[in-house]
Amino acid sequence: MLKASGSLELARTASRVALSLAPILFIKNRRLKKWLQKDLPGMEEKRPVILKKIRTRTILFHILIMTPIVLFWATIIASLERTPLTGRWRLILLSPEEEDQIAAQLAGEGWYQAVGEILASQAEDEKVPTPIPATDWRYQWVQSTLRRLESVVPVLQDEKKLSPSWLETSPDDVQLPPPADYPLRPRPRASEYLKMFSDMTCGKRSKHTPDHAPHTITGPPYSLLLVDNPNSSNAFSYGFGPDGGGGIVVYNAFIDEIMNDPELAPSTTLQESEESSWWSYIFGSILNANHQPQHPVPSPEQTNRLAVLLAHELSHLILSHHLESLTSSSIVLPGLLSILTDLVRTLMFPVTMFFGPFVNDAVANMGKIGSGEVTKLSVLCTTRIQELEADVVSTRLLAYAGFDPHSTVKFWESRTPTVYGDLSECATWKEDSSSARDAEGDRLPYKTALSLFGSTHPMNDTRVGALTKELLRWSAEKEEALVRLQAEKQPEKQKRSG
């Protein structure tokens, strides 16, 4: 019940009621206490009645003050959950019904419409990037690589059962990760938790965890859009929900960068067969019209480079980072800052009331401006935390899909730090027209777009360090598991020999 955006609005309304009535109760109690100090005729007879009024108003005063505080923190606690795979505590203040509404809006063509608005808002005065058709070899290459990564998403739901061979890999094989402590499983509804709690209180020990709600399963296939923009070598993920409610947008400049990278193995060119060329020579344009144009065939190294980027963006989708960012930027922070602004205005009212409504309006406008800046800074820092988390999870996707997870380190080392931001300065916000529209609330899709290379990706040294630490943890846990396994086998060998 409390896990909903309306709960925070209820706490805000309760705080406004409390801030309106609490000063009145406080002032009246102060007056009654002053009357008690005076030696007036008949005061002794009225003292018990006055004391009773003071106690009643004091209790009511505390109830008014504590109600919004309890509501706010109860809502926050009810909305806390562990992020799958990493175990990070996060806040998603959306009810299952609200999540269903978001997913329904983005399902099917809704995702492409929302992404179109994002691209249009970024283009400003420039030409809006045009989509590359699905028949293009670049689109087919990106799509096949994405589908290969998507095929291993179910493994993350139960790695111990679906990937038991992580200890049996040799140094020449692709290193597999140890099973995560927090599998990628859908979140049950609150009603299912209540049912489980009632069974426990009634002495019925449930043998099963709550059934998973269908609405929370947001797996593949995801939508894909490849756009023609030679000036942007980047990509971003956006959305939530099944039926293509989430997806990835890739700019073709990144494809060109991969194909032209001299450090990667060069691609080969798709050649026509000798027989088809001979017939083409005889019949000329009659058969040439049916031939597909030649195109390069990406090498495994180039595909691996593409997979690193796609796995990073895919991690945002499977972790539902869109919902987390939406909660932080559009619900929690605005609600909290509104409560704090109301509190400041109430405390300042005894002073500002002497200066008329213009000063009160100025204080209110200052609160709006300040809340907008704080929201932007918080979104920036939160998004960069998600970037590091997506990096770590992407290594699992790459490993299970047969790609080298260690290539993520080399990939981010090769990126230009000045282009992809600096994690050490979360308080830095690049003012541009799109962020200005974001502060005004005119572009909600842009607010929740994730993984845009540039202002949101963290400093490469930090993300490279996090990736290196994660891969070293894999090796350390594998060694520890092998030692434990060897120790368990020793008693069995001794029994057999005895």
CORNORPE-V769268 format. One record per run of one state. SS is the DSSP state (H for helix, E for strand, C for the rest). FROM is the first residue (numbers start at 1). TO is the last residue. If there is no record, write none. Layout:
ss=[SS | SS]
from=[FROM | FROM]
to=[TO | TO]
This chain:
ss=[C | H | C | H | E | C | E | C | H | C | H | C | E | C | H | C | H | C | H | C | H | C | H | C | H | C | E | C | E | C | E | H | C | E | C | H | C | H | C | E | C | H | C | H | C | H | C | H | C | H | C | H | C | E | C | H | C]
from=[1 | 5 | 38 | 43 | 80 | 83 | 89 | 92 | 96 | 107 | 109 | 124 | 130 | 132 | 137 | 151 | 153 | 158 | 159 | 163 | 164 | 168 | 190 | 202 | 214 | 217 | 223 | 229 | 235 | 240 | 246 | 252 | 260 | 268 | 270 | 274 | 284 | 285 | 289 | 296 | 298 | 300 | 319 | 321 | 356 | 357 | 401 | 407 | 414 | 433 | 441 | 444 | 449 | 450 | 451 | 460 | 498]
to=[4 | 37 | 42 | 79 | 82 | 88 | 91 | 95 | 106 | 108 | 123 | 129 | 131 | 136 | 150 | 152 | 157 | 158 | 162 | 163 | 167 | 189 | 201 | 213 | 216 | 222 | 228 | 234 | 239 | 245 | 251 | 259 | 267 | 269 | 273 | 283 | 284 | 288 | 295 | 297 | 299 | 318 | 320 | 355 | 356 | 400 | 406 | 413 | 432 | 440 | 443 | 448 | 449 | 450 | 459 | 497 | 498]
